[in-house]
């Protein structure tokens, strides 16, 4: 590989790597790219819909349309307003009935942040039932506030009276991705202006299991310890200390028995609060209340607590999941110890990937794109497999897009530069060689170094003997025409034997063999060319207009190391050779008589046995202190 080609490859390698890192940076916060990533995440989330044993421990008493419309029909609530928001005596009744079951933990996904203005005693009744149960977790929420120029969250919980004897209060806040208004993540613990507040599902889990949840901010871990302080589980968190929610199912689809994979009945039990209160004796001993966690919350769309989740757009149905069901799925993540963790490709990983792409771009275009295709498919397949098997989410859409744009951009620039280089090569060599050789050089530019290099080649000088005296006898116009015709006959064997016409020097021609196109035996090609030059001139002299001309060719051939390259100034350069071995070839030509081919020892050693030696002799040449051995040959 020539120094020039190596330099170009290094430049292309570096440019590709910089392209990769630059495009990756530009697409990092691109909304369209984020939407593609999130859409891909949704598809993967559907692929891991599955059954879980923890579903048997979770029951939802849903405040559905029936509970909203028909509650007034129940005798126990005669004289009580059953319009929403419910009189808190109704919530108290639910707690009372659940206490009669084997429910272990109760969670209200309903806000009780304001005191009752009508029938104030209802708060007292509700508080008393909460106190008797001792296992009720109440929901709260956070609001954004500004304090001392800083934007903070303030936690809003139930009234002082209601939360007084609750087992805990917690936030139901989740994280909504702005790109598509979809809930995929939650924070186990929220940092609020009034302290660290645990998520509703986390508080339910702690009350149910007796374990404690904490966050290790530096290590991005959620740690669960038992009462003895022993670590039981670790959950990998995202950089913002959030956690992806694994959705095990969706009740809207689970009820449709024909829809897979949602048609598995091993999902959380959702029971209408109306049916539970009305037919309590029918349900009190059901298995789904046995040692279970019961969440109470609205599910009907009129409550405006239904949200888009990754499972929502399955087959374009656009169903929204009730908030209470989202919390139930979070709870099952904690109970099941199976959660989705995100693995982001690090800067080091991206640099390695950029290096791989840079290497690919050094190959031919078809191999560059083949490599890109294999790389892209591999990354995509691995990301799917890791998500499905290990619940590891790797956002690869952006990375694959960056890889594609990098290769396309680099290949395009490479293509433009190659066109420019080919034009340059063609302009440099069109006067020296035939189109076939030029085409070979263009297809394999590594064979040439325009900057200059040392190379072992063969140099031929051929001079038309007798032309000087002839030119004195004919008109100037005839001199040019005759000389051009003689040179035309000489160019035919030059092209035939893949020689490169270096230059015309008056009535002399200089030809090189073995550069820039390498030949198996450049010495043999040069000698064959020399013989055909002599024979070609003889044929020209048989033409009527040249029959009276008494001219011949004297040829000298030498081989050895020379300096070869595009030599000259910025304004004018020639692709030529220089060096002692070039001078020696010229001296051999000067010593040759008309019709003779004089070769050096170095040429003879490569063609020995191919031609008859007419004479071997020693001659003195300018620039050499000692006589050199030369050979005069014929076919």
Buried (B, 14 or more C-beta within 10 A) or exposed (E): EBEBBEEBBEEBBEBBBBBBBEBBEEBEEEEEBBBBBBBBBBEBBBEBBBBBEBBBBBBBBBBBBBBBEBBEEBEEBEEBBBEBBBBBBBBBBBBBBBBEBBBBBBBBBBBBBEEBEEEEEBBBBBBBBBEBBEBBBBBBBBEEEEEEEEEBBBBBBBBEBBBEBBBBBBBBBBBBBEBBEBBBBBBBBBBBBEEEBBBBBBBBBBBBBEBBBBBEEEEBBBBBBEEEEEEEBEBBBBEEBBBBBBBBBBBBBBEEEEBEBBBBEEBBBBBBBBBBBBEBEEBBEBEBBBEBBBBBBBBBEEBEBBBBBBBBBBEEEEBBBBBBBBBBBBBBBBBBEBBBBBBEBEEEEBEEBBBBBBBBBBEEEEEBBEBBEEBBEEBBEEBBEBBEEEBBBBBBBBBBBBBBBBBBBBBEBBEEEBEEBBEEBBEBBEEBBBEEBBEBBBEEBBBBBBEBBEBBBBBBBBBBBBBEEBBEEEEEEEBEEBBEBBBEBBBEBBBEBBBBBBEEEEBBBBBBBBBBBEBEBBBBBBBBBBBBBBEBBEEBBEEEEBEEBEBBBBBBBBBBEBBBBBBEEEEEEEBBBEBEBBBBBBBBBBBBEBBBBBBBEBBBEBBEEBBEEEEEEEEEBEEEEEEBEBBBBEE
